[in-house]
Amino acid sequence: MIWLWLSAAFMATTALVHGALGEKRLIQPLLALDQGIMAVDLARKVFRFAWHAMSVLMLVSAASVVWPGTPRALILLIGAAWTAVGLADGLYTRGRHIGWPILTASGVFAILGAAA
């Protein structure tokens, strides 16, 4: 059970950091450009919305892995998805993105918790 709570804690922390730092370091600078696709008001709104919607979905994942009665297969699926995303991020960015170890660990902890 501790693995599931560790997974949820890592996922929730990732969501909060993603939302806060992403807004400050990525979204605001991109929206300040006001050129190309970022000059289109709808694109600007959708970009910000999608970014923060991802953070909400991360929180839903965190809740799902510790929710009483969540099917083991669903926890394994969530864990596999987080692990795959983390490893893909690490490979794609050649380890330069700070998030890949936490994404991967979140998934591995979920898998360990579901297997226990």
Helices and strands as residue ranges (DSSP letters): H 2-22, I 23-27, H 28-33, G 36-39, H 41-66, H 72-92, H 100-115
